[in-house]
Amino acid sequence: MKALSLKQPSAELILQDRKKIELRKWNTNLRGKFLIHASKNPDESAMKRFGFKDLPCGYILGEAELVDVKNYKGDKEEFEKDKGLHLATEDWWEFGFILMNPKRIDKIPYRGNLGFWEFKK
C-alpha cells in the first residue's frame, strides 16, 4: 500500500478529521487509500500553533483516502477560501490533496520517505 510522510501535527490533524486538504508543491495522479506516516521530525512552530506538546513521530498512524487534487497555482482566492480545510499559511499553496475517511490504526514504527512510497511490512 502507498504511504505519505507528513510532519506532525499535520498527520494528527488529518486523523482528527480537522485537516481535510494536504498541501504539497507537487501534483499526483494517485487516488484511493494510503497510509499516513508521521515523520521523525515535527514542525515545532505548527505544534505550538495548534497546541500540541508531544505527538508520535516515526510511525505509521493511520490511513485516509485521496479523492481529488486541487490546483491552487495562481488562484490565491481559492486557497484563502479553503483555509479552514488545509489549515496552512501561504508558504504552501500549489496543490491540495483532498482527503476523506481518515482512520487511526495501531501505530507501526517505520522510516518514511519523500513523495508517495510503498509500505512493506
N, CA, C and O atoms as a DFTB+ gen file, in Angstrom:
484 C
 N C O
     1  1       0.837      -1.171       0.000
     2  2       0.000       0.000       0.000
     3  2       0.883       1.236       0.000
     4  3       1.959       1.230       0.598
     5  1       0.442       2.287      -0.660
     6  2       1.190       3.541      -0.690
     7  2       1.086       4.245       0.660
     8  3       0.114       4.070       1.394
     9  1       2.101       5.039       0.970
    10  2       2.131       5.811       2.204
    11  2       2.670       7.201       1.899
    12  3       3.364       7.411       0.904
    13  1       2.338       8.144       2.770
    14  2       2.817       9.511       2.631
    15  2       3.307       9.974       3.999
    16  3       2.593       9.860       4.996
    17  1       4.524      10.495       4.037
    18  2       5.089      11.025       5.279
    19  2       4.691      12.489       5.433
    20  3       4.786      13.281       4.496
    21  1       4.247      12.824       6.633
    22  2       3.854      14.191       6.958
    23  2       4.483      14.560       8.287
    24  3       4.639      13.711       9.164
    25  1       4.841      15.813       8.436
    26  2       5.351      16.257       9.736
    27  2       4.169      16.397      10.690
    28  3       3.060      16.745      10.283
    29  1       4.427      16.123      11.951
    30  2       3.425      16.408      12.962
    31  2       3.379      17.923      13.148
    32  3       4.441      18.545      13.126
    33  1       2.237      18.548      13.329
    34  2       0.960      17.957      13.689
    35  2       0.043      17.644      12.507
    36  3      -1.118      17.290      12.716
    37  1       0.534      17.766      11.271
    38  2      -0.342      17.514      10.119
    39  2      -0.948      16.119      10.143
    40  3      -2.139      15.958       9.878
    41  1      -0.140      15.108      10.458
    42  2      -0.665      13.740      10.498
    43  2      -1.796      13.637      11.523
    44  3      -2.838      13.045      11.241
    45  1      -1.595      14.204      12.699
    46  2      -2.610      14.156      13.749
    47  2      -3.862      14.932      13.361
    48  3      -4.977      14.469      13.606
    49  1      -3.695      16.089      12.767
    50  2      -4.845      16.902      12.363
    51  2      -5.687      16.183      11.299
    52  3      -6.912      16.296      11.297
    53  1      -5.038      15.454      10.407
    54  2      -5.774      14.663       9.409
    55  2      -6.540      13.549      10.109
    56  3      -7.717      13.328       9.824
    57  1      -5.882      12.853      11.016
    58  2      -6.539      11.744      11.719
    59  2      -7.692      12.220      12.605
    60  3      -8.633      11.467      12.856
    61  1      -7.623      13.451      13.072
    62  2      -8.722      14.026      13.847
    63  2      -9.822      14.573      12.934
    64  3     -10.837      15.075      13.416
    65  1      -9.622      14.477      11.628
    66  2     -10.557      14.981      10.613
    67  2     -10.722      16.501      10.684
    68  3     -11.763      17.043      10.314
    69  1      -9.685      17.170      11.163
    70  2      -9.681      18.641      11.200
    71  2      -9.026      19.207       9.951
    72  3      -9.408      20.277       9.474
    73  1      -8.041      18.492       9.420
    74  2      -7.331      18.915       8.200
    75  2      -7.818      18.014       7.076
    76  3      -7.549      16.812       7.075
    77  1      -8.536      18.595       6.118
    78  2      -9.158      17.806       5.060
    79  2      -8.452      17.959       3.710
    80  3      -8.768      17.258       2.749
    81  1      -7.493      18.887       3.654
    82  2      -6.684      19.082       2.444
    83  2      -5.218      19.146       2.854
    84  3      -4.832      19.965       3.688
    85  1      -4.409      18.278       2.263
    86  2      -2.957      18.275       2.499
    87  2      -2.299      19.018       1.346
    88  3      -2.495      18.663       0.183
    89  1      -1.520      20.048       1.661
    90  2      -0.875      20.860       0.631
    91  2       0.515      20.339       0.296
    92  3       1.293      19.955       1.169
    93  1       0.793      20.341      -0.988
    94  2       2.105      19.934      -1.490
    95  2       2.508      20.861      -2.627
    96  3       1.667      21.526      -3.231
    97  1       3.799      20.894      -2.907
    98  2       4.288      21.678      -4.045
    99  2       4.304      20.845      -5.320
   100  3       4.711      21.334      -6.374
   101  1       3.867      19.593      -5.234
   102  2       3.856      18.689      -6.381
   103  2       2.472      18.047      -6.505
   104  3       1.742      17.908      -5.523
   105  1       2.137      17.667      -7.718
   106  2       0.853      17.045      -8.028
   107  2       0.991      15.525      -8.018
   108  3       2.102      14.996      -8.038
   109  1      -0.138      14.831      -7.988
   110  2      -0.133      13.370      -8.061
   111  2      -1.361      12.885      -8.812
   112  3      -2.407      13.535      -8.801
   113  1      -1.228      11.747      -9.461
   114  2      -2.366      11.081     -10.097
   115  2      -2.950      10.015      -9.184
   116  3      -3.982       9.422      -9.500
   117  1      -2.295       9.767      -8.046
   118  2      -2.758       8.737      -7.121
   119  2      -4.140       9.091      -6.574
   120  3      -4.400      10.235      -6.201
   121  1      -5.012       8.100      -6.533
   122  2      -6.319       8.238      -5.901
   123  2      -6.556       6.969      -5.095
   124  3      -6.082       5.893      -5.463
   125  1      -7.286       7.097      -3.999
   126  2      -7.596       5.939      -3.177
   127  2      -6.917       6.006      -1.831
   128  3      -6.353       7.031      -1.448
   129  1      -6.984       4.876      -1.106
   130  2      -6.432       4.805       0.246
   131  2      -4.912       4.840       0.244
   132  3      -4.253       4.328      -0.661
   133  1      -4.379       5.463       1.291
   134  2      -2.937       5.471       1.523
   135  2      -2.716       5.552       3.028
   136  3      -3.605       5.955       3.778
   137  1      -1.528       5.167       3.456
   138  2      -1.171       5.200       4.876
   139  2      -0.590       6.564       5.241
   140  3       0.093       7.202       4.439
   141  1      -0.872       6.989       6.449
   142  2      -0.361       8.256       6.969
   143  2       0.808       7.960       7.897
   144  3       0.655       7.291       8.919
   145  1       1.976       8.469       7.526
   146  2       3.194       8.280       8.307
   147  2       3.601       9.621       8.912
   148  3       3.710      10.620       8.202
   149  1       3.824       9.641      10.220
   150  2       4.326      10.841      10.886
   151  2       5.848      10.792      10.842
   152  3       6.468       9.913      11.440
   153  1       6.437      11.734      10.136
   154  2       7.891      11.725      10.009
   155  2       8.566      11.959      11.354
   156  3       7.932      12.378      12.323
   157  1       9.852      11.682      11.390
   158  2      10.606      11.684      12.645
   159  2      10.711      13.069      13.286
   160  3      10.760      13.183      14.511
   161  1      10.746      14.110      12.471
   162  2      10.922      15.466      12.991
   163  2       9.639      16.279      12.829
   164  3       9.177      16.485      11.706
   165  1       9.059      16.743      13.938
   166  2       7.833      17.535      13.851
   167  2       8.120      18.972      13.417
   168  3       9.260      19.434      13.465
   169  1       7.076      19.659      12.997
   170  2       7.133      21.089      12.700
   171  2       6.846      21.802      14.025
   172  3       5.690      21.952      14.422
   173  1       7.906      22.236      14.699
   174  2       7.778      22.789      16.054
   175  2       6.857      24.008      16.114
   176  3       6.076      24.144      17.057
   177  1       6.939      24.894      15.121
   178  2       6.086      26.088      15.161
   179  2       4.615      25.705      14.989
   180  3       3.750      26.289      15.642
   181  1       4.319      24.742      14.128
   182  2       2.934      24.288      13.944
   183  2       2.446      23.539      15.181
   184  3       1.270      23.628      15.532
   185  1       3.332      22.807      15.842
   186  2       2.950      22.114      17.080
   187  2       2.454      23.147      18.098
   188  3       1.424      22.943      18.740
   189  1       3.185      24.244      18.240
   190  2       2.792      25.300      19.174
   191  2       1.500      25.979      18.727
   192  3       0.606      26.223      19.537
   193  1       1.409      26.282      17.436
   194  2       0.239      26.987      16.908
   195  2      -1.052      26.210      17.152
   196  3      -2.094      26.810      17.414
   197  1      -0.990      24.873      17.067
   198  2      -2.184      24.048      17.249
   199  2      -2.308      23.481      18.666
   200  3      -3.230      22.718      18.954
   201  1      -1.380      23.856      19.547
   202  2      -1.485      23.491      20.953
   203  2      -1.067      22.071      21.300
   204  3      -1.531      21.508      22.291
   205  1      -0.183      21.487      20.480
   206  2       0.320      20.146      20.775
   207  2       1.693      20.244      21.419
   208  3       2.513      21.075      21.029
   209  1       1.937      19.393      22.405
   210  2       3.247      19.351      23.056
   211  2       4.041      18.132      22.631
   212  3       5.251      18.215      22.419
   213  1       3.362      17.001      22.506
   214  2       4.054      15.761      22.190
   215  2       3.139      14.867      21.361
   216  3       2.054      14.493      21.805
   217  1       3.583      14.532      20.160
   218  2       2.830      13.631      19.287
   219  2       3.781      12.548      18.787
   220  3       4.984      12.789      18.687
   221  1       3.265      11.353      18.470
   222  2       4.147      10.285      17.979
   223  2       4.768      10.644      16.632
   224  3       4.089      11.120      15.722
   225  1       6.054      10.409      16.531
   226  2       6.810      10.658      15.298
   227  2       7.579       9.394      14.940
   228  3       8.034       8.666      15.822
   229  1       7.721       9.136      13.640
   230  2       8.437       7.945      13.195
   231  2       7.543       6.715      13.140
   232  3       8.026       5.587      13.236
   233  1       6.243       6.932      12.985
   234  2       5.276       5.828      12.952
   235  2       4.255       6.005      11.833
   236  3       3.935       7.127      11.440
   237  1       3.754       4.891      11.332
   238  2       2.535       4.908      10.538
   239  2       1.406       4.926      11.557
   240  3       1.342       4.078      12.447
   241  1       0.513       5.906      11.415
   242  2      -0.519       6.132      12.427
   243  2      -1.935       5.883      11.939
   244  3      -2.848       5.718      12.748
   245  1      -2.131       5.854      10.629
   246  2      -3.490       5.711      10.130
   247  2      -3.534       5.643       8.620
   248  3      -2.528       5.424       7.945
   249  1      -4.734       5.839       8.119
   250  2      -4.933       5.840       6.672
   251  2      -5.983       6.890       6.333
   252  3      -6.735       7.343       7.196
   253  1      -6.016       7.262       5.074
   254  2      -7.016       8.185       4.552
   255  2      -7.200       7.866       3.076
   256  3      -6.467       7.061       2.502
   257  1      -8.179       8.502       2.483
   258  2      -8.453       8.305       1.063
   259  2      -8.226       9.624       0.339
   260  3      -8.790      10.652       0.714
   261  1      -7.398       9.591      -0.700
   262  2      -7.172      10.770      -1.529
   263  2      -8.200      10.715      -2.655
   264  3      -8.167       9.800      -3.478
   265  1      -9.111      11.684      -2.699
   266  2     -10.207      11.627      -3.671
   267  2     -10.031      12.575      -4.844
   268  3     -10.617      12.360      -5.905
   269  1      -9.224      13.633      -4.668
   270  2      -9.023      14.585      -5.764
   271  2      -7.855      15.496      -5.412
   272  3      -7.368      15.491      -4.281
   273  1      -7.410      16.280      -6.393
   274  2      -6.344      17.251      -6.169
   275  2      -6.820      18.597      -6.706
   276  3      -7.321      18.688      -7.827
   277  1      -6.657      19.634      -5.898
   278  2      -6.970      20.996      -6.322
   279  2      -5.672      21.672      -6.738
   280  3      -4.646      21.525      -6.074
   281  1      -5.720      22.409      -7.833
   282  2      -4.568      23.174      -8.280
   283  2      -4.774      24.621      -7.843
   284  3      -5.606      25.332      -8.408
   285  1      -4.025      25.050      -6.850
   286  2      -4.138      26.411      -6.335
   287  2      -3.202      27.385      -7.050
   288  3      -3.258      28.588      -6.797
   289  1      -2.357      26.891      -7.924
   290  2      -1.367      27.735      -8.601
   291  2      -2.065      28.924      -9.263
   292  3      -2.919      28.749     -10.133
   293  1      -1.697      30.113      -8.847
   294  2      -2.275      31.313      -9.439
   295  2      -3.692      31.620      -8.975
   296  3      -4.319      32.533      -9.513
   297  1      -4.212      30.896      -8.002
   298  2      -5.577      31.120      -7.516
   299  2      -5.572      31.313      -6.002
   300  3      -6.072      30.477      -5.250
   301  1      -5.005      32.415      -5.583
   302  2      -4.878      32.708      -4.158
   303  2      -6.246      32.824      -3.487
   304  3      -6.397      32.488      -2.312
   305  1      -7.233      33.296      -4.230
   306  2      -8.589      33.436      -3.681
   307  2      -9.153      32.069      -3.274
   308  3      -9.741      31.939      -2.200
   309  1      -8.979      31.062      -4.112
   310  2      -9.451      29.708      -3.808
   311  2      -8.682      29.130      -2.616
   312  3      -9.262      28.470      -1.754
   313  1      -7.381      29.382      -2.578
   314  2      -6.553      28.946      -1.456
   315  2      -7.076      29.536      -0.149
   316  3      -7.220      28.821       0.843
   317  1      -7.360      30.833      -0.148
   318  2      -7.866      31.502       1.056
   319  2      -9.245      30.962       1.437
   320  3      -9.545      30.806       2.621
   321  1     -10.072      30.681       0.452
   322  2     -11.415      30.143       0.705
   323  2     -11.345      28.801       1.430
   324  3     -12.192      28.503       2.272
   325  1     -10.336      27.995       1.104
   326  2     -10.177      26.653       1.686
   327  2      -9.325      26.635       2.954
   328  3      -8.988      25.560       3.448
   329  1      -8.976      27.794       3.483
   330  2      -8.064      27.877       4.628
   331  2      -8.506      27.007       5.817
   332  3      -7.659      26.425       6.495
   333  1      -9.799      26.913       6.073
   334  2     -10.299      26.092       7.165
   335  2     -10.201      24.601       6.900
   336  3     -10.412      23.796       7.807
   337  1      -9.881      24.220       5.657
   338  2      -9.734      22.810       5.291
   339  2      -8.274      22.362       5.255
   340  3      -7.976      21.200       5.533
   341  1      -7.350      23.287       4.909
   342  2      -5.927      22.904       4.847
   343  2      -5.127      23.445       6.030
   344  3      -4.043      22.937       6.317
   345  1      -5.638      24.462       6.720
   346  2      -5.032      24.993       7.949
   347  2      -3.597      25.478       7.759
   348  3      -2.806      25.439       8.702
   349  1      -3.254      25.926       6.572
   350  2      -1.859      26.266       6.272
   351  2      -1.664      27.751       5.989
   352  3      -2.619      28.501       5.783
   353  1      -0.397      28.145       5.986
   354  2      -0.029      29.509       5.639
   355  2       0.230      29.585       4.131
   356  3       0.179      28.573       3.432
   357  1       0.500      30.758       3.655
   358  2       0.700      30.956       2.217
   359  2       1.972      30.321       1.668
   360  3       2.174      30.306       0.454
   361  1       2.825      29.802       2.528
   362  2       4.066      29.180       2.059
   363  2       3.797      27.952       1.185
   364  3       4.603      27.608       0.321
   365  1       2.676      27.306       1.415
   366  2       2.355      26.050       0.732
   367  2       1.024      26.191       0.018
   368  3      -0.023      25.962       0.623
   369  1       1.039      26.559      -1.238
   370  2      -0.274      26.688      -1.854
   371  2      -0.304      26.337      -3.335
   372  3      -0.955      27.030      -4.117
   373  1       0.374      25.294      -3.726
   374  2       0.307      24.902      -5.125
   375  2      -0.734      23.827      -5.388
   376  3      -1.611      24.019      -6.231
   377  1      -0.660      22.686      -4.680
   378  2      -1.615      21.595      -4.902
   379  2      -2.219      21.146      -3.577
   380  3      -1.518      21.030      -2.571
   381  1      -3.508      20.899      -3.586
   382  2      -4.216      20.463      -2.394
   383  2      -4.774      19.068      -2.592
   384  3      -5.647      18.858      -3.434
   385  1      -4.273      18.110      -1.817
   386  2      -4.770      16.730      -1.882
   387  2      -6.024      16.653      -1.013
   388  3      -5.941      16.813       0.205
   389  1      -7.158      16.416      -1.614
   390  2      -8.429      16.367      -0.894
   391  2      -8.600      14.983      -0.279
   392  3      -8.607      13.968      -0.975
   393  1      -8.738      14.970       1.045
   394  2      -8.750      13.722       1.810
   395  2     -10.122      13.448       2.423
   396  3     -10.852      14.364       2.801
   397  1     -10.446      12.164       2.509
   398  2     -11.684      11.731       3.154
   399  2     -11.409      10.472       3.969
   400  3     -10.388       9.807       3.791
   401  1     -12.328      10.164       4.851
   402  2     -12.348       8.916       5.614
   403  2     -11.049       8.598       6.361
   404  3     -10.530       7.488       6.243
   405  1     -10.513       9.569       7.139
   406  2      -9.318       9.241       7.922
   407  2      -9.649       8.204       8.989
   408  3     -10.738       8.204       9.563
   409  1      -8.700       7.335       9.238
   410  2      -8.908       6.269      10.218
   411  2      -7.589       5.998      10.930
   412  3      -6.560       5.779      10.290
   413  1      -7.627       6.014      12.246
   414  2      -6.441       5.723      13.050
   415  2      -6.242       4.209      13.111
   416  3      -7.210       3.451      13.181
   417  1      -4.987       3.779      13.085
   418  2      -4.661       2.360      13.239
   419  2      -3.627       2.232      14.363
   420  3      -3.081       3.235      14.823
   421  1      -3.362       1.009      14.799
   422  2      -2.293       0.798      15.780
   423  2      -0.986       1.251      15.145
   424  3      -0.666       0.872      14.019
   425  1      -0.238       2.064      15.878
   426  2       0.973       2.635      15.279
   427  2       2.024       1.576      14.977
   428  3       2.215       0.618      15.726
   429  1       2.701       1.788      13.846
   430  2       3.739       0.882      13.358
   431  2       5.020       1.703      13.199
   432  3       5.041       2.639      12.400
   433  1       6.087       1.382      13.933
   434  2       7.335       2.123      13.738
   435  2       7.830       1.915      12.310
   436  3       7.889       0.790      11.815
   437  1       8.183       3.019      11.659
   438  2       8.611       2.894      10.270
   439  2       9.369       4.153       9.859
   440  3       9.073       5.256      10.319
   441  1      10.337       3.962       8.998
   442  2      11.089       5.086       8.440
   443  2      10.368       5.552       7.178
   444  3      10.047       4.740       6.310
   445  1      10.117       6.829       7.076
   446  2       9.379       7.375       5.940
   447  2      10.250       7.667       4.735
   448  3      11.411       7.263       4.663
   449  1       9.658       8.381       3.794
   450  2      10.343       8.719       2.556
   451  2       9.670       9.934       1.947
   452  3       8.663      10.418       2.464
   453  1      10.224      10.426       0.850
   454  2       9.638      11.557       0.138
   455  2       8.581      11.069      -0.844
   456  3       8.665       9.951      -1.351
   457  1       7.588      11.912      -1.109
   458  2       6.523      11.567      -2.053
   459  2       5.712      10.391      -1.530
   460  3       5.813      10.021      -0.360
   461  1       4.909       9.809      -2.410
   462  2       4.215       8.580      -2.027
   463  2       5.203       7.434      -2.173
   464  3       5.917       7.344      -3.172
   465  1       5.241       6.577      -1.194
   466  2       6.181       5.458      -1.200
   467  2       5.441       4.188      -0.824
   468  3       4.355       4.230      -0.246
   469  1       6.042       3.068      -1.161
   470  2       5.427       1.757      -0.943
   471  2       5.744       1.235       0.453
   472  3       6.911       1.063       0.806
   473  1       4.700       0.982       1.248
   474  2       4.872       0.414       2.576
   475  2       5.045      -1.096       2.440
   476  3       4.240      -1.770       1.798
   477  1       6.109      -1.615       3.054
   478  2       6.356      -3.064       3.063
   479  2       6.547      -3.490       4.503
   480  3       7.413      -2.958       5.198
   481  1       5.760      -4.435       4.957
   482  2       5.876      -4.918       6.342
   483  2       7.177      -5.648       6.568
   484  3       7.436      -6.118       7.675
